[in-house]
Structures are given as C-alpha cells and as structure tokens.
Amino acid sequence: MEMSWDAGWKRWVYRAVALGFGGVFVYSGVLKALDPGRFLISVRSFQMLPDPYAAWMALGLPWLEILAGLAVVTGVMRRGGLLVLNAALVGFAVALGVAWSRGLDVECGCFGGGGETAIVDALLRDAVLLVAGVWLWIFVRRK
C-alpha cells in the first residue's frame, strides 16, 4: 500500500516533534543528574517539600525525565512517556504559580539549576512544551 504525500509529511512532522519534545527532557534530565546537589538547591527554593523529600525529588526526577524522554524519542512506551512528561509539565506549572503567588524568588532548575529564569519565562516555555506534548498525545492516540 502506497503512502500519500500528506500522510508521509504528517509522520515526519510527528517524528520531529517527538524527537524535539523528548530530547528536551533527556537533555535537561542529564544536566540535573550530573549535578544533583545544584538541582536540590533549585527544588528547595520552591519551599514546597521538606527534606528528605526534596532530596528524593532532586535524585529521582532527573532519571524519570531521562527515561520518559527516551520513551518519547524511541517510541518504546511512548504513551507512558508522554503521560509522565505532560503531567510533570502541569505539576511544574502549578509549582511555579504557587511560588509566584507567594512572592518567592525561585531557581527554575529546568536545565540543571544555577541559572536564573524568570517565572513568566519558565511558564511560557512550559506552555509551549505542553502544547507539543498534548499534540503528540492526541496524535499517538489516533494510531
């Protein structure tokens, strides 16, 4: 059966978006995993989790991002990876909103910590990623 140009084009767009979306999380997860102490400072800046829970998050979240990102990139358990990453984006947006409403000066920690990112910038970046993640979820559900 021959594939139409339109169907082939959509498949390539889907693959490119999946590669970019998953790749962002693999990259950010690796940066966090390489310096969990720096990421722990970022987690603590939100003042939402006491120790040892903040430390557990700083140690576990990077590996969850890496594995879920690889699932999206490779297509192995892609739905699960998308579910985890989209939920993480929503959770992080809520955490940013709470920090913002409390007037906290937080370190985003999105790419390993250490860099200052305005909360609005982090929310906008997460919104773009969430749009991509939801689009991938809808597209993968149609298969």
GITA-V44400 format. One record per residue. N is the residue number from 1. PSI is psi in degrees with one decimal (999 if undefined). BURIAL is I if it has 16 or more other C-alpha atoms within 10 Angstrom, else O. Layout:
n={N/N}
psi={PSI/PSI}
burial={BURIAL/BURIAL}
//
This chain:
n={1/2/3/4/5/6/7/8/9/10/11/12/13/14/15/16/17/18/19/20/21/22/23/24/25/26/27/28/29/30/31/32/33/34/35/36/37/38/39/40/41/42/43/44/45/46/47/48/49/50/51/52/53/54/55/56/57/58/59/60/61/62/63/64/65/66/67/68/69/70/71/72/73/74/75/76/77/78/79/80/81/82/83/84/85/86/87/88/89/90/91/92/93/94/95/96/97/98/99/100/101/102/103/104/105/106/107/108/109/110/111/112/113/114/115/116/117/118/119/120/121/122/123/124/125/126/127/128/129/130/131/132/133/134/135/136/137/138/139/140/141/142/143}
psi={126.9/137.6/136.5/159.5/-40.5/-46.1/-39.2/-40.2/-44.2/-38.6/-40.3/-38.9/-44.1/-46.4/-40.5/-43.2/-41.1/-41.7/-45.5/-45.9/-53.3/-37.4/-36.8/-42.6/-34.8/-47.1/-49.9/-35.5/-40.5/-43.6/-40.4/-40.3/-29.8/-25.1/70.9/-26.8/-42.6/-40.7/-33.9/-38.4/-41.9/-45.2/-43.7/-29.7/-21.0/-17.0/41.9/-25.7/127.6/162.7/143.9/0.5/-37.3/-40.8/-39.7/-40.6/-42.7/-29.8/-35.5/-38.6/-42.8/-40.1/-33.9/-42.5/-43.4/-49.3/-43.8/-39.1/-41.2/-35.4/-41.6/-43.3/-45.3/-23.2/-4.8/114.4/40.0/-42.3/-42.9/-43.4/-42.1/-41.2/-47.3/-47.2/-39.0/-40.9/-39.2/-40.0/-42.2/-45.1/-40.9/-38.0/-39.8/-45.4/-41.6/-42.4/-41.7/-44.7/-41.3/-44.7/-26.1/-3.1/23.5/147.4/91.9/153.5/122.0/-48.9/6.7/-39.4/49.4/-11.0/174.4/-30.2/140.1/128.9/129.2/144.2/-39.9/-41.3/-42.9/-39.5/-40.8/-43.1/-42.8/-34.2/-42.9/-44.5/-39.4/-38.7/-45.3/-43.5/-41.0/-39.9/-44.3/-42.4/-45.7/-43.4/-42.0/-28.4/-24.1/-17.1/999}
burial={O/O/O/O/O/O/O/O/O/O/O/O/O/I/I/O/I/I/I/I/I/I/I/I/I/I/I/I/I/I/I/I/I/O/O/I/I/I/I/I/I/I/I/I/I/I/O/O/O/O/O/O/O/I/I/O/I/I/I/O/I/I/I/I/I/I/I/I/I/I/I/I/I/O/I/O/O/I/I/O/I/I/I/I/I/I/O/I/I/O/O/I/I/O/O/I/O/O/I/I/O/O/O/O/O/I/I/I/I/I/I/I/I/O/O/O/I/O/I/O/O/I/I/O/O/I/O/O/I/I/O/I/I/O/O/I/I/O/O/O/O/O/O}
//
